[in-house]
Amino acid sequence: MTLPRALGFARPGRYPHRGTALPLLAYALTDSPLLISLVTACGFVPWLLFGLLGGAVADQVDQRRAMRAVDVLRGLLMAGFALAVALDRVGIGLLLALSFVLTTLQTLFDNAATALLPAVVPKEKLAAANARLMTGQELAGRFVGGPLAPVLIALGAALPFLADAATYLVAAALVASLRTGPPAGRPATAGRTVRREIAEGIRQLWRDRVLRAFCVSVALGNVGIGALSATLVVVVKGWLGAGDFGYVVVSTGYGIGMVLGGLLADRMIAAAGGTGRTLLLAGVLQAVTLVGVGTLRSVWLAALLLGLFGFAGMVWNVLETTAVQQRSPAGMLGRISSAFRTVSVAGTPLGALCGGAAATAFGPNAPALLAAALLALGAVALTPVLQTPDGGSSDGGQIPHTAR
């Protein structure tokens, strides 16, 4: 599970500069933890409204073209937002609207990307491919965009968002250069409506005992992750007493853990003895590290603990995404992945609001402790996976180990 963990299924690193600059901008506009958390909440609500639709569309269109179009539009939106920041025309209302619109577009992009990868990479290499893709995103977002954000803000408040706009446009060009076979989606047959297509994906997800348990676990964890991610800047500045530099230190520590998790994910799967056991270990480790963050007041220790948190989160993400890709029937991956995301993300806006309320009522460390408790419950929800003969893998054993 990652921060934020629709980042369980929505990857970190998609918005390298915005991921650091937007919370800092929100913190500069208001000192209310609840209002700051609302920015994150609005960044997840579109998954509840449009996530299933995005999956149905992703199964019917050329995923490569859809991803390119979405990135172009997101680049233009970020350029417009950068102009508004430069003209000092930004308020919390605009941040809420931006988060909502960008995530609405992301519902199509993420589902299309998930459905496209198996058309590019052989099934037995999906785990390694997902790990490398997520690691690359984390390297670009955390170690290039993240540390640069405060520097760019110092040079001009609009620069991080302008740089983010450029990354979207570059990404669109890279996606356009990708060569794949015919689109995996199939044209809709007579009498089949979008509603029926969506329902078919939901039914398939529910019938798969392993994916159903994964989904419940992620949904519980995402309530906690929503609470933490929405108020991380409050935890760092209010509980740890750090400034912008401390926020970057903690965020960078988390990123280092993410990268190491991506590099070692397939080895961890092999060592732990299967998908279910690895996910259980990852969930327990994340809960323990957040207890430390919420009880020990040290920026450097928090960076170390969140590094372990990020390590476990990356391993979780690789396993989760690969399992959905491997267990989904051909032509249904977009709908199944969208159903998974929609259910798993459902608790994140609630978690974001709970995080703000908890910080207001009980102090700035409360969101970390709340997240720890919910992640522990999410680990318990994996029990049905551990009881399956294959331990949650799709090929009667572990997800294939691929040497790097």
C-alpha positions, 0 to 999 in steps of 0.5 A, a space after each residue: 500500500 502506498 501513499 496515497 494507497 489508491 495508490 494501492 492501485 494508483 501509482 506514486 510518481 504520476 505527478 512528481 512536482 505536484 505530489 510535493 508542491 500541492 500539499 505545501 501550497 494548501 498548507 500555505 493557504 490555510 492552517 485548517 487540517 480539515 480543509 487540507 484533507 479535503 484537497 486529498 478527498 476530492 482527489 479520490 471521489 472521482 473514482 467512486 463516480 467514474 471509475 467503473 465507467 473508465 474501466 468499461 471504456 478502457 476495454 473498448 478503445 485503443 488504450 495507447 491513444 486514450 492514455 495519450 489524449 488524457 496526458 495531453 489534457 492533463 498537461 494543459 490543465 496543469 499549465 493553466 493552473 500554473 498561470 493561476 498561481 503566477 497571477 495569485 488567483 489560487 484558493 482552496 476552492 481551485 485546489 479542490 476543483 483541480 484535484 477532482 478533475 485530474 483524478 477524473 481523467 486518471 480513472 481512464 488513464 490508469 485503467 487503460 494503462 493496466 489493460 495495456 501492459 499485458 499486451 506489451 509484456 509476456 504474462 510470466 514477466 508481468 511482476 518484473 515489468 510492474 516492479 520496474 515501471 513503478 520503480 521508474 515512476 518513483 525515481 522520477 517523482 520522488 528523487 527528481 520532482 520531489 526534492 526540486 519542488 521546494 527549490 522551484 517554489 523558492 524561484 517562483 510558486 508556479 514553477 513546480 506546476 509548470 514543470 508538471 505540465 511539461 512532464 505530462 506532455 512529454 509522457 504523452 509523446 512517449 506513449 504515442 511512440 509505443 508500438 503495440 498490436 491491435 487494441 485488446 478491447 473488443 467492440 460492443 456487441 448488439 444488446 450490450 450496454 455500458 451498464 451490463 459491461 460494468 456489471 460483468 466486471 463486478 461479477 467476475 471480481 466477486 467470483 474470484 476469492 483471491 481478488 475479492 480478499 485483496 480488494 477488501 484488504 485494500 479498502 480497509 487500508 485505504 481508509 487509513 492511508 487516506 487519513 495519513 496522506 491527507 494530513 502528512 504535511 500536518 504530521 510532519 510540521 505539527 507533530 514532528 515540528 519540521 519545516 518544508 525541508 523536513 517534509 522533503 526529508 520524510 518524503 524522500 525517505 519514503 521514496 527510497 523505500 519504494 525504490 528498494 521495494 521495486 528492485 527487490 519485489 520479485 525476490 521478496 515474493 520468492 522468499 516469502 513463499 507466495 502472494 498471500 504470505 508476502 502481502 500479509 507480511 507487508 501489511 503488518 510491517 506497514 502498520 508497525 512503522 506507522 505506530 512508530 511515526 505516531 509515537 516517536 518525535 524525530 524527523 530522521 526516524 520518521 524518514 527511516 520508518 516511512 522508508 520501510 513503509 514505502 518498501 512494503 508498499 511497493 512490494 504490495 503494489 507489484 503483487 496486487 497489480 500483477 495478480 489482477 492482470 494475471 487472474 483477469 480473463 482476456 478482454 475484461 481487465 479494464 472492467 475488473 481493474 476498475 471495479 477493484 479500484 472503485 471498491 478499494 478507493 471507496 474508503 479513501 475520501 472518508 479516511 481523508 476526512 477522518 484524518 483531518 478530524 482526528 488531527 483536529 480532535 486528538 493532535 497531529 499524530 493521530 492520523 498516523 495511529 489511525 492508519 496503523 490500526 486500519 492497515 492491521 485490519 486490512 492484513 487480517 482480511 487477507 486470511 481467505 487468501 492464505 487458506 487457498 491452495 495456491 496461496 493467492 497466486 494465479 498459476 498454482 504457486 508463486 507469481 513467477 520469479 524473473 531475474 533482473 
